[in-house]
Amino acid sequence: MIKFILPIAVFIAVVFGISFFWNNSSALGRKKIALGLLAAILLSLILTIYLIID
């Protein structure tokens, strides 16, 4: 049961955290947050494809 509840709770916490920092940041801070999220998504996509192929 913890395998299902913990990832959902972590996802919700991350979404609220990003939303909180997004609302309290300047334009430059928002650009940094957006670039960081883009890099994280690209990295996870590349890692997932690599692990599927390997």
N, C-alpha and C positions, 0 to 999 in steps of 0.2 A: 504494500500500500504506500509505503514511503517513496517507492520508485516513481509513483505517479503524482503524489502531492508535492514533493520537494521541487521538481522542475517547474511545475505550474506556479508555485509560490515565488521561486527565484525569478521567473519571467515577469510576473506581476510587479515584483520589487524593482526590477531593472527598468520596466516601462515607466513606473512612477518616478524613479530616480532621474531618468533622462528628461521626463516632462518637467520635473522640478528645476533641474539645472538649466533647461532650455528657457523656461519662463524668467529665470533670474539672471540671465546673461545678456551681455551686449551683442552687437552685431558681429564683432570679431570673435567673441566666445561662441556664438552660434555657428560660425563658419568652422571653428575648430571642432566643435561637437559633431557637425555634419561630416567633416573629413575623417574624423576618428571612427564614426559609425560606418562610413563607406569602406574604410580600410579593413575594419573588422568583418564586414560582410564579404568583401572580396577574399580575404584570407580564409575565412571559413568555407567559402565556396571552392576555392582552389584546393584546400586540404581535403574536403569531402570528395572531390573528383579524383584526387591523387589516391586516396584510400580505397575508392571503389575500383579504380583501374588496377591498383597493385594488388 
